[in-house]
Amino acid sequence: MSYQTLSQFQPRLSFRQRWPVLAIGVTAGALAAPLQLLAKSRLGGYEILLGVVSMVVIALGAGSGLLALFVSTVITFVATPSRGPLIGFLPFVAIGVLICWIGGRLYRDRQNLAAVLWCIDEFIVIVDRNVHIQFMNHIA
């Protein structure tokens, strides 16, 4: 029996199929930066940007999350009046990359699990606590 990876069951998406997802990541980063700049006087950190990057990674994967992080980083850096020391800015970028890496792995694992459950030739339905259907394979 030969070893097969799950990537063989999942088709690779072309750029034409992926550009809407990437555009959402860029748009989320572009919208989060002004919100963060407005709230910076109250919060002091980069909580809004990290929250948006986290949501993009969970919903769309690491590629879109990195785009959102890059766009929000560039807009925030350019729009900040005093360039000053980057001591507070570098941890934000490092944490954002870490979120993208960990979230991307979780997103990929979720996609792999869905591929495995889809390929099983038995009736599979996954429901939440409120008995709302979360996943149903093609046999179901």
RAPE-V365329 format. One record per residue. N is the residue number from 1. RES is the residue in one letter. D_CENTER is the distance of its C-alpha to the mean C-alpha in whole Angstrom. Layout:
BEGIN
n->(N/N)
res->(RES/RES)
d_center->(D_CENTER/D_CENTER)
END
This chain:
BEGIN
n->(1/2/3/4/5/6/7/8/9/10/11/12/13/14/15/16/17/18/19/20/21/22/23/24/25/26/27/28/29/30/31/32/33/34/35/36/37/38/39/40/41/42/43/44/45/46/47/48/49/50/51/52/53/54/55/56/57/58/59/60/61/62/63/64/65/66/67/68/69/70/71/72/73/74/75/76/77/78/79/80/81/82/83/84/85/86/87/88/89/90/91/92/93/94/95/96/97/98/99/100/101/102/103/104/105/106/107/108/109/110/111/112/113/114/115/116/117/118/119/120/121/122/123/124/125/126/127/128/129/130/131/132/133/134/135/136/137/138/139/140)
res->(M/S/Y/Q/T/L/S/Q/F/Q/P/R/L/S/F/R/Q/R/W/P/V/L/A/I/G/V/T/A/G/A/L/A/A/P/L/Q/L/L/A/K/S/R/L/G/G/Y/E/I/L/L/G/V/V/S/M/V/V/I/A/L/G/A/G/S/G/L/L/A/L/F/V/S/T/V/I/T/F/V/A/T/P/S/R/G/P/L/I/G/F/L/P/F/V/A/I/G/V/L/I/C/W/I/G/G/R/L/Y/R/D/R/Q/N/L/A/A/V/L/W/C/I/D/E/F/I/V/I/V/D/R/N/V/H/I/Q/F/M/N/H/I/A)
d_center->(35/33/29/27/23/21/19/23/22/19/20/18/17/19/17/19/17/14/15/14/10/10/13/10/8/11/13/11/11/15/15/14/17/20/19/18/22/24/23/23/27/26/23/24/20/17/16/15/12/11/10/9/6/6/6/4/1/4/5/5/4/5/7/6/4/8/9/9/10/13/14/14/16/18/19/19/22/24/24/25/29/30/28/30/29/25/25/23/21/20/19/16/15/15/14/11/11/11/8/6/9/10/6/6/10/10/8/11/13/13/13/16/17/17/19/22/22/23/25/27/31/31/30/27/26/23/24/23/25/26/27/24/23/20/20/24/24/27/30/29)
END
